[in-house]
Amino acid sequence: MPLTTPPLPPAAILALRELGIDSASSLDTFGVVSAFLTLKARGHTVTRKLLYALEAARRGAHWQDLTEEERRHLDHALLEHPPVRLAPDQAQIDRFMGMAQEEARKAFAEGEVPVGAVVVCEGRVIGRGYNRPLGAHDPTAHAEMQALREAAAARGNYRLSGCDLYVTLEPCAMCAGAILHARLDRVVFGAREDKTGAAGSVIDLFATRLNHHTAVFGGHQADASAALLGEFFAARRS
């Protein structure tokens, strides 16, 4: 069933189409509250009436047909939903993933698995790191951990709210836990890690209801990250 006016205003229908939502079924898949918060994050004017209208559109009804109990349920779901954040723009992703790649090449040069990371706050890199568990004799010396330590020292606070992490490989469970503990806003990663990835490949720690929600955007410059890893392991085998 296509989205119509009513129950949705024309501007909302156009904004939803930009998200790939053009029917009641696609709205149901995306989630009413997620769609509402995503529109808000994109700068669309939102009110509780729009939230109710989205639910009505999902059902093929009118928002005024919702009962008071159904509206209270939506209000509660809105309060309980984790924040919705948009991905950085492509120029930012290209710039900072390029820097993370530079860090990964440092690991390669030292005979470490080539993974690199940078922490960015207000458009400025405040932490850099690359894999060093072999050289540092430290099982926690992953690229993400190194970058987080440097960023926390620069800030004088382990809490890195308002910061993003760019890393060439999907974080493992240890690094995902540290990222959540540091309260980072967003993680942008390159290649997926089918054996230890904790951002959806093996488990998804970022989807759990812990004390913080970090938005994750994967698959950026994945080919370059995977190629460097492939080159490293090919050299090791030979």
Salt bridges, closest charged atoms under 4 A:
GLU18 OE1 - ARG42 NH2 3.00
ASP28 OD1 - ARG58 NH1 3.22
GLU55 OE2 - ARG58 NH2 2.65
GLU55 OE2 - ARG59 NE 2.84
GLU68 OE2 - ARG71 NH1 3.98
GLU70 OE2 - ARG59 NH1 3.02
ASP75 OD1 - ARG48 NH1 2.92
GLU103 OE2 - LYS106 NZ 3.01
GLU103 OE2 - ARG128 NH1 3.94
GLU110 OE1 - ARG132 NE 3.72
ASP164 OD2 - ARG186 NH2 2.76
GLU170 OE1 - ARG192 NH1 3.92
ASP185 OD1 - ARG85 NH2 3.73
